[in-house]
């Protein structure tokens, strides 16, 4: 019940910001989600024994998002921020003269957080500001979220009702092959609904294929975050969202699906 109530509270807010608010509001939404998810990632990294650069990491993360927003058509500023951030973390590590073995894992862990959370969510900022012949960027954001969350729901309830064969028992014992298949059916259903509601001009067969790809990578994202939590020895990344765990628990599939969505809009459709 907590899971459903939390979704009912957050859903109208997401619809209002993505569908009707000015683009800076979506940037603020993504920035807020990024801060929370990155902090939870740093918590998992710390629990796994890494000494990450928490505050500089957050600063680089916000700068990265601002760069995505300010230069959506140019990848070079984003690349510059990433390279400069890596060099900054190395420079800061010079203060760890008595803990030199922590330098490499600390820099690597902080950079992974930027790539895993900040970069992937930053791609959604670019998608939201894009325009395609089959619909505006916000329609593709809605489609992405619909596909991922229908897949999560389908996997959850199918796994509870029919799950018999473990999918990845060492990583997430409760996830089953039956649940994964149910998730893909949920993805396909979301594609049909997305066609009717958001993307009426898009060919249904392409949306079906895209939804299956998005669903598959989102399940990999879910398992990947589960691996991080199991390695850190925790059940949830935080207790932020009742019934869902932390922000990272809620968007783990979106993090893996967003590059696919970006690639489809940017390279296949040729966004403008």
C-alpha positions in Angstrom: 0.0 0.0 0.0 2.9 2.4 0.8 4.3 1.8 -2.7 1.0 2.7 -4.3 0.4 5.8 -2.1 3.8 7.1 -2.8 3.3 6.8 -6.5 -0.1 8.5 -6.4 1.5 11.5 -4.6 4.5 11.9 -6.9 2.7 11.2 -10.2 0.8 14.4 -10.5 3.9 16.4 -9.7 5.9 14.6 -12.4 3.1 15.1 -15.0 2.9 18.8 -14.2 6.6 19.5 -14.3 7.4 17.4 -17.4 4.3 18.2 -19.4 3.4 21.8 -18.6 6.1 23.6 -16.7 8.9 25.6 -18.4 12.1 23.7 -19.2 14.0 25.2 -16.2 11.6 23.4 -13.9 12.4 20.1 -15.5 16.1 20.9 -15.0 15.4 21.6 -11.3 13.5 18.3 -11.1 16.4 16.4 -12.6 18.9 18.2 -10.4 17.0 17.3 -7.3 16.8 13.6 -8.3 20.5 13.7 -9.2 21.6 15.1 -5.8 19.5 12.5 -4.0 20.6 9.5 -6.1 24.2 10.5 -6.2 24.3 10.9 -2.4 22.8 7.4 -2.1 25.5 6.1 -4.5 28.2 7.8 -2.5 26.7 6.1 0.6 26.9 2.7 -1.1 30.4 3.4 -2.2 31.4 4.4 1.4 29.8 1.3 2.8 31.8 -0.7 0.3 35.0 0.8 1.7 35.7 3.6 -0.8 36.7 7.1 0.2 34.8 9.2 -2.4 35.0 12.9 -2.9 31.4 13.6 -1.8 31.1 17.4 -1.9 33.3 18.0 -5.0 31.4 15.2 -6.7 28.1 16.9 -6.1 29.6 20.2 -7.4 30.8 18.6 -10.6 27.4 16.8 -10.9 25.4 20.1 -10.9 27.9 21.7 -13.2 27.4 18.8 -15.6 23.7 19.2 -15.6 24.0 22.9 -16.2 26.3 22.2 -19.1 23.7 19.8 -20.6 21.1 22.5 -20.3 23.2 25.3 -21.7 24.7 23.3 -24.6 22.2 20.6 -25.5 23.6 20.3 -29.1 27.3 20.3 -28.3 28.9 17.4 -26.5 32.3 19.0 -26.0 31.5 21.1 -23.0 30.1 18.0 -21.2 33.3 16.1 -22.1 35.4 19.0 -20.7 33.5 19.0 -17.4 34.0 15.3 -17.0 37.7 15.5 -17.8 38.2 18.5 -15.5 36.3 16.8 -12.7 38.5 13.7 -13.0 41.7 15.9 -12.8 40.1 17.8 -9.8 39.5 14.6 -7.9 43.1 13.6 -8.5 44.4 17.0 -7.3 42.3 16.7 -4.2 43.6 13.2 -3.6 47.1 14.7 -3.1 46.0 15.5 0.5 45.8 11.8 1.2 49.6 11.4 1.4 49.3 8.9 4.3 46.5 7.0 2.5 47.8 6.5 -1.0 46.0 3.2 -1.6 42.7 5.1 -1.3 43.5 7.4 -4.2 42.7 5.2 -7.2 39.4 3.7 -5.8 38.3 7.1 -4.5 38.8 8.9 -7.8 37.3 6.0 -9.8 34.3 5.7 -7.4 33.5 9.4 -7.6 33.8 9.4 -11.4 31.6 6.3 -11.7 29.0 8.2 -9.7 29.1 11.0 -12.2 28.8 8.6 -15.2 26.2 6.4 -13.6 23.9 9.0 -12.2 24.6 12.6 -13.3 25.5 11.9 -17.0 22.6 9.5 -17.6 20.1 11.9 -16.0 21.6 14.8 -17.9 20.8 13.1 -21.1 17.1 13.4 -20.2 17.6 17.2 -20.0 18.7 17.1 -23.6 15.8 14.8 -24.7 13.2 17.0 -23.0 14.4 20.0 -24.9 14.4 18.1 -28.3 11.8 18.1 -31.0 11.1 15.2 -33.4 8.7 14.7 -36.3 6.8 12.2 -34.1 6.5 14.3 -31.0 8.2 16.8 -28.7 10.9 15.8 -26.3 8.6 15.8 -23.3 6.4 13.1 -25.0 9.5 10.9 -25.2 10.3 11.5 -21.5 6.7 10.4 -20.7 7.2 7.3 -22.9 10.4 6.4 -21.2 9.0 6.6 -17.7 5.8 4.8 -18.7 7.8 1.9 -20.2 10.2 1.5 -17.3 7.6 1.8 -14.6 5.1 -0.5 -16.3 8.0 -3.0 -16.7 8.8 -2.6 -13.0 5.2 -3.2 -12.0 4.7 -6.1 -14.4 7.9 -7.8 -13.1 6.9 -7.2 -9.5 3.4 -8.7 -9.6 4.2 -11.4 -12.1 7.1 -12.5 -10.0 5.0 -12.6 -6.8 2.2 -14.6 -8.5 4.1 -16.9 -10.8 7.8 -16.7 -9.9 9.5 -20.0 -9.6 12.9 -19.8 -11.2 15.5 -17.4 -9.8 16.9 -14.9 -12.3 20.1 -13.9 -10.4 20.0 -15.5 -7.0 23.4 -14.2 -5.8 22.4 -10.6 -6.6 18.7 -10.4 -5.9 17.1 -13.7 -4.6 13.5 -12.5 -5.1 13.8 -11.7 -8.8 12.7 -14.5 -11.1 12.7 -15.3 -14.8 8.9 -15.3 -14.8 9.0 -11.8 -13.3 11.4 -10.6 -16.0 9.2 -11.9 -18.7 6.2 -10.3 -17.1 8.2 -7.0 -17.0 8.7 -7.2 -20.8 4.9 -7.7 -21.3 4.5 -4.6 -19.2 6.9 -2.8 -21.4 4.9 -3.7 -24.5 1.6 -2.6 -22.9 3.2 0.7 -22.1 4.3 1.1 -25.7 0.7 0.6 -26.8 -0.6 3.2 -24.3 2.2 5.6 -25.2 1.2 5.4 -28.8 -2.4 6.3 -27.9 -1.6 9.1 -25.5 1.8 10.7 -26.2 3.1 9.6 -29.6 0.2 9.2 -32.0 2.3 9.9 -35.1 5.0 7.3 -34.2 4.8 3.8 -35.9 3.6 1.2 -33.3 6.1 -1.4 -34.4 9.0 0.9 -33.6 7.6 1.8 -30.3 7.2 -1.9 -29.5 10.8 -2.6 -30.4 12.0 0.4 -28.5 10.0 -0.5 -25.4 11.5 -4.0 -25.3 15.0 -2.6 -25.6 14.3 0.0 -22.9 12.7 -2.7 -20.7 15.7 -5.1 -21.1 18.3 -2.5 -20.2 16.2 -1.2 -17.3 16.1 -4.7 -15.8 19.9 -4.8 -16.2 20.0 -1.5 -14.4 17.8 -2.9 -11.6 20.1 -5.9 -11.1 23.2 -3.6 -11.3 21.9 -1.5 -8.4 21.0 -4.6 -6.5 24.6 -5.7 -6.9 25.8 -2.4 -5.5 23.5 -2.7 -2.5 24.5 -6.4 -1.8 28.2 -5.4 -2.1 27.6 -2.6 0.4 25.6 -4.9 2.7 22.4 -2.8 2.7 18.8 -3.6 1.7 17.8 -0.2 0.2 19.9 2.8 -0.8 17.9 4.9 1.7 14.4 5.2 3.2 13.5 8.3 1.3 10.4 7.0 -0.5 8.0 4.8 1.6 7.5 1.5 -0.1 10.2 2.2 -2.7 13.4 2.6 -0.8 15.7 5.4 -2.0 15.8 7.6 -5.1 18.4 5.3 -6.5 16.1 2.3 -6.0 13.3 4.1 -7.8 15.3 5.3 -10.9 17.8 2.5 -11.3 16.1 1.3 -14.5 15.8 4.9 -15.8 19.5 5.4 -15.4 20.2 2.5 -17.8 17.3 3.3 -20.2 18.0 7.0 -20.6 21.1 6.6 -22.9 19.0 4.3 -25.1 16.2 6.9 -25.3 18.8 9.6 -26.0 20.4 7.5 -28.7 17.0 6.8 -30.4 15.9 10.5 -30.3 19.3 11.9 -31.3 20.6 9.4 -33.8 17.6 7.5 -35.2 15.0 10.3 -35.3 17.5 13.1 -35.7 16.2 15.5 -33.1 16.2 19.2 -33.7 
